[in-house]
Amino acid sequence: MINLSQLPEEYTLLKFYEHAGYPQFKKGVNVHEAGCPICREGHSWGRKRRSYFIPHENIICCHNCGWYSSPFKWIIEVANMTYDEIKYEIETGDFKYTDITLHEKESLRSPVSNTETLPRDSINLTDPLQISHFKSDRTMQSILEFVKRRRLDTAINRPKALYVSLTDHIHKNRLCLPFYDSNDKIIHYQTRGVLSRDLHDRPKYLSKSNSQKSLFNYNTVPSSADMIYIFEGPIDSCFVKNSVAVAGIQESSNNTLTALQKQMLSTRSLSDHAWVLDNQWIDPASYSKTKSLIDSGSNVFIWPKSLKRFKDINDICIHAGLDEVSETFMRKNIYSGLTAKLMFNQIVSE
C-alpha cells in the first residue's frame, strides 16, 4: 500500500509540472513555484507564480486561494485521479520515463485550457430531484429566489438549464449561466454573484477561466431568423426571441466581439444584427458604448424616453410581470446611421 503522506518526490514533481501553470525551480530555496491550477490566480495568471511545491515540507500551497495540503490531495484535485490510479502509476513506475531534470530549468509551458464543462459539482436548477435534495441549503434557497424574482425560470428565451456549485473554488455559490454551441454542447459559462457577501468581495460576473467567450443563447436562434439581437448581458437576452449575449464589451474598444463570437455570427450571414445595451438615459457606460457602436455603423437599440426609469430589459419584465418583450417593440426602437445619431442626440440634449 502506498504511503499517502509521503509520495515519491519525483512523482509529485511530474504531476506539479504537468498540471501547474508555467512552473519553475527556485534553486536557492529548493522550492518549485507555478501558477495555481485550482484558483487560476485571476488576472495575475501568466504574470505571477503563487502556487508552491515545497519538497522538504511535503506540501503544496497557494498564496492566492489559500490551498494548503499534501501532494496526494493536490493531485487528486487537479489531475482528477483516484487513489487506485495514483497507486498504479507509482507501483508500475509509469511516471519514471519523464526527465525530472526539467525542474532545474524554467518551463515555458503555456497555461492549460480549462476543459471542465461547468464549475465543480454543479447542480442543475431545472432538475426537481436535485433541487429537492438541496432545498434546505440556504445558498440554494437564495439562488432559487433570485431566479424566480428575475423571472429566469419562465423567460421566453431562457437557456435549457441553469446551475449552481456549492463547492467550486472560484465559482461557488454563484448562478451559473451556460453557453451552448449549435449542437447544444456547453462550451463556456459565466457565473453571476447573488449573495451580498459575494458581491461585496468579488465582481458581479466571472467567466470560465482560460476559455474564449462564445455567444450566450446562440443555440436558441434559428437559422431562419432575419434579425439577431445582441445583448451585452446574458440575463437580458433571455426575454427577447432570437437574442444572444456577448457577456460584456469594453467601453473604449473596437473589438466588441471575440474571434469565436465573430465566427458564430458569420454562420448566420443572412441575419441582420442589432445591439441592445442597458438604458442610455441612466447608464453612462451604456451611453458611451452605444455612441461607439453608432459611429461604427452598427444597428443599435435606443431606449425611448418614456422608459427612461428602467435600467434594462430584465428590469422592465420584472416590473411589468412579463416573460417576453416583443420583437415588434424591439424593431421599432432600432436605428442606424444618421437616424441613429439624430435619435441619440435627444438623449444628449436632456
C-alpha positions in Angstrom: 0.0 0.0 0.0 1.4 3.4 -0.9 2.2 6.0 1.7 -0.3 8.8 1.1 1.6 11.1 3.4 4.8 10.8 1.5 4.6 10.2 -2.2 7.8 9.8 -4.2 9.2 13.3 -4.8 9.8 12.6 -8.5 6.2 11.6 -8.9 4.9 14.8 -7.2 7.3 16.8 -9.4 5.9 15.1 -12.5 2.3 16.0 -11.6 3.2 19.5 -10.5 5.0 20.2 -13.8 2.2 18.6 -15.7 -0.8 20.5 -14.2 0.5 23.7 -12.7 1.0 26.8 -14.9 4.5 27.7 -16.3 6.4 26.1 -13.4 10.0 26.8 -12.5 12.5 25.7 -9.8 13.9 28.2 -7.3 17.3 26.7 -6.5 18.2 29.0 -3.6 15.3 27.9 -1.5 14.6 24.4 -3.1 11.1 25.3 -3.9 9.1 24.8 -7.1 6.7 27.6 -8.0 3.9 27.9 -10.6 0.5 29.3 -11.4 -2.2 27.7 -9.3 -4.4 25.3 -11.4 -7.1 25.4 -8.8 -7.9 29.1 -8.5 -6.2 30.1 -11.8 -5.0 33.2 -9.9 -7.4 35.6 -11.6 -5.9 38.5 -13.5 -2.3 37.6 -12.4 -2.3 34.3 -14.3 0.7 34.3 -16.5 2.4 37.1 -14.7 2.9 35.8 -11.1 3.5 32.4 -9.6 1.7 32.0 -6.3 1.5 28.2 -6.0 4.4 26.3 -4.4 5.6 22.7 -4.0 8.0 22.6 -1.0 9.6 19.2 -1.0 11.3 19.4 2.4 7.9 20.2 4.0 5.9 17.8 1.7 3.2 20.4 0.9 1.7 22.2 -2.0 0.1 25.6 -1.2 -1.2 28.7 -3.0 -0.8 32.2 -1.6 -3.8 33.3 -3.7 -6.6 31.0 -2.8 -5.2 29.6 0.4 -4.9 25.9 -0.7 -2.6 24.0 1.6 -2.3 20.2 1.5 -0.2 17.2 1.0 0.8 16.4 -2.6 -1.6 13.5 -2.6 -4.7 15.7 -2.1 -3.4 18.2 -4.6 -3.0 15.5 -7.3 -6.5 14.1 -6.6 -7.9 17.6 -7.1 -6.1 18.9 -10.2 -5.4 15.6 -12.0 -8.9 14.2 -11.3 -7.3 10.9 -10.3 -8.4 8.2 -7.9 -6.3 6.6 -5.2 -6.1 3.4 -7.3 -4.9 5.3 -10.4 -2.1 7.0 -8.3 -1.2 3.7 -6.7 -0.9 2.0 -10.1 1.3 4.7 -11.6 3.7 4.7 -8.7 3.9 0.9 -8.3 4.4 0.3 -12.1 6.9 3.1 -12.4 5.0 4.6 -15.4 5.9 8.1 -14.3 9.7 7.4 -14.4 10.0 8.0 -18.1 10.0 11.8 -17.5 13.3 13.6 -17.3 13.0 15.2 -13.9 16.0 17.4 -14.5 13.4 19.6 -16.1 12.7 21.1 -12.7 16.2 22.6 -12.7 15.1 24.8 -15.7 12.3 27.3 -16.1 9.5 25.8 -18.0 7.9 27.9 -20.8 4.8 25.8 -20.8 1.7 27.9 -21.6 -1.3 27.9 -19.2 -3.5 25.0 -19.9 -7.1 25.4 -21.1 -9.9 24.9 -18.6 -11.6 21.8 -20.0 -14.2 21.5 -17.3 -17.7 21.9 -18.9 -19.2 23.5 -15.7 -18.0 24.5 -12.2 -17.2 21.6 -10.0 -20.2 19.7 -8.6 -22.7 21.8 -10.5 -26.4 21.4 -9.5 -29.0 21.6 -12.3 -31.6 24.1 -11.2 -34.1 22.6 -13.6 -33.9 19.2 -12.1 -36.6 18.7 -9.5 -34.7 15.8 -7.9 -31.5 17.8 -7.4 -33.5 20.8 -6.1 -35.3 18.6 -3.6 -32.1 17.2 -2.3 -30.6 20.7 -1.7 -33.8 22.5 -0.8 -32.7 23.1 2.9 -29.4 24.7 1.8 -29.6 28.5 2.4 -27.4 29.3 -0.5 -29.6 27.2 -2.8 -32.7 29.0 -1.4 -31.1 32.4 -2.2 -30.2 31.3 -5.7 -33.7 29.9 -6.5 -35.3 33.1 -5.1 -33.1 35.2 -7.4 -34.0 33.1 -10.4 -37.7 33.4 -9.6 -37.6 37.1 -8.9 -35.7 37.8 -12.1 -38.2 35.5 -14.0 -35.4 33.4 -15.3 -37.4 30.3 -14.8 -40.2 31.4 -17.2 -38.4 33.8 -19.6 -39.2 33.1 -23.3 -35.6 32.7 -24.3 -34.2 31.1 -21.2 -31.3 28.5 -21.5 -32.0 24.8 -21.2 -30.6 24.8 -17.7 -29.1 27.0 -15.0 -26.6 25.8 -12.5 -25.0 26.5 -9.1 -22.0 25.0 -7.5 -21.7 24.9 -3.7 -18.0 23.7 -3.8 -16.1 25.2 -6.7 -13.1 27.2 -5.6 -13.8 30.1 -7.9 -17.5 29.9 -8.8 -19.1 28.5 -5.6 -22.5 30.0 -4.5 -23.0 31.8 -7.8 -25.6 31.4 -10.5 -24.0 29.7 -13.5 -25.2 30.6 -17.0 -24.1 28.0 -19.6 -23.1 29.0 -23.1 -24.1 26.4 -25.7 -22.9 25.9 -29.3 -25.2 24.9 -32.2 -25.1 21.3 -31.1 -26.3 22.1 -27.6 -22.9 21.4 -26.1 -21.7 23.7 -23.3 -18.5 25.4 -24.4 -18.3 28.3 -22.0 -20.0 29.6 -18.9 -20.3 32.8 -16.8 -21.3 33.0 -13.2 -23.3 35.8 -11.5 -22.9 36.8 -7.9 -26.1 36.6 -5.9 -25.2 36.6 -2.2 -24.5 40.1 -0.8 -21.2 38.9 0.8 -20.0 37.6 -2.6 -20.9 40.8 -4.4 -19.1 42.8 -1.8 -15.8 40.9 -2.3 -15.8 39.9 -6.0 -17.0 41.1 -9.4 -20.7 40.6 -10.2 -19.7 38.4 -13.2 -16.9 35.9 -13.5 -16.2 33.9 -16.7 -14.8 30.5 -17.1 -11.0 30.8 -16.9 -8.8 30.2 -19.9 -11.8 30.0 -22.2 -12.7 32.2 -25.1 -16.2 33.8 -24.7 -18.8 32.4 -27.1 -22.3 33.7 -27.6 -24.9 33.1 -24.9 -28.1 31.5 -26.2 -26.6 31.1 -29.7 -28.3 27.6 -29.8 -31.8 29.2 -29.5 -31.5 31.3 -32.6 -33.0 29.6 -35.7 -31.1 29.8 -39.0 -34.2 31.4 -40.5 -34.0 34.4 -38.1 -33.7 37.7 -40.1 -32.7 39.7 -37.1 -30.4 38.8 -34.2 -30.4 41.0 -31.1 -27.0 41.2 -29.5 -27.2 41.9 -25.8 -24.3 42.7 -23.5 -25.7 40.8 -20.5 -27.0 37.2 -20.7 -29.9 37.7 -18.4 -31.5 40.4 -20.6 -31.2 38.3 -23.7 -33.5 35.7 -22.0 -36.5 37.9 -22.6 -36.3 38.5 -26.4 -36.6 35.9 -29.1 -33.6 35.4 -31.4 -31.3 37.1 -28.9 -27.7 36.3 -27.9 -25.3 37.9 -25.4 -21.6 38.6 -25.6 -21.1 38.8 -21.8 -19.5 42.2 -21.6 -17.9 44.6 -24.0 -15.1 47.1 -23.4 -16.2 50.7 -23.3 -13.4 52.1 -25.4 -12.6 49.0 -27.6 -13.3 48.5 -31.2 -13.1 44.7 -30.7 -16.6 44.2 -29.3 -16.6 40.5 -30.3 -14.1 37.7 -29.7 -12.9 35.7 -32.7 -15.2 32.8 -31.7 -18.2 35.1 -31.4 -17.5 36.6 -34.9 -17.2 33.1 -36.3 -20.5 32.1 -34.7 -22.3 35.1 -36.1 -20.9 34.5 -39.5 -22.9 31.3 -39.7 -26.0 33.5 -39.6 -24.8 35.7 -42.5 -28.3 36.2 -43.8 -29.4 37.7 -40.5 -29.1 41.4 -39.6 -27.7 42.3 -36.2 -28.7 44.9 -33.7 -27.0 45.8 -30.4 -29.2 46.1 -27.3 -27.4 47.7 -24.3 -28.7 49.0 -21.0 -30.7 52.2 -20.8 -28.6 55.0 -22.2 -30.7 57.6 -20.3 -29.4 56.5 -16.9 -26.3 54.4 -17.6 -23.2 56.5 -18.6 -21.2 53.4 -19.7 -24.1 52.2 -21.9 -24.3 55.7 -23.3 -20.6 55.7 -24.3 -20.7 52.2 -25.7 -23.8 52.9 -27.8 -22.2 56.1 -29.2 -19.2 54.0 -30.3 -21.5 51.4 -31.9 -23.4 54.1 -33.8 -20.1 55.7 -35.0 -19.0 52.2 -36.3 -22.2 51.9 -38.4 -23.9 49.3 -36.3 -27.7 48.9 -35.7 -28.5 49.9 -32.2 -31.5 49.8 -29.8 -32.1 53.3 -28.5 -34.2 53.4 -25.4 -37.4 55.6 -25.7 -37.7 58.5 -23.3 -41.0 57.0 -21.9 -38.9 54.1 -20.4 -36.0 56.1 -19.1 -36.6 55.0 -15.5 -35.9 51.3 -16.3 -32.3 50.0 -16.1 -32.6 47.2 -18.7 -34.9 44.7 -20.4 -35.0 42.5 -17.3 -36.0 45.4 -15.2 -39.0 46.1 -17.5 -40.0 42.4 -17.3 -39.8 42.4 -13.5 -42.0 45.5 -13.1 -44.5 44.5 -15.8 -44.7 40.8 -15.0 -43.5 39.9 -18.5 -41.7 36.8 -19.7 -41.1 38.3 -23.2 -40.5 41.7 -24.8 -41.9 41.6 -28.3 -39.8 41.8 -31.4 -42.3 44.5 -32.6 -41.2 46.7 -29.8 -37.6 46.0 -30.3 -37.6 46.7 -34.0 -39.5 49.9 -33.5 -36.6 51.3 -31.5 -33.6 50.1 -33.6 -31.8 52.7 -35.6 -28.6 53.1 -37.6 -26.6 55.7 -39.5 -27.9 59.3 -39.5 -31.2 58.4 -37.9 -29.5 56.7 -35.0 -27.3 59.8 -34.5 -30.4 62.1 -34.5 -32.3 59.9 -32.1 -29.2 59.5 -29.9 -28.8 63.3 -29.7 -32.1 63.6 -28.0 -30.5 61.9 -25.0 -27.6 64.3 -25.1 -29.9 67.3 -25.0 -31.7 66.2 -21.9 
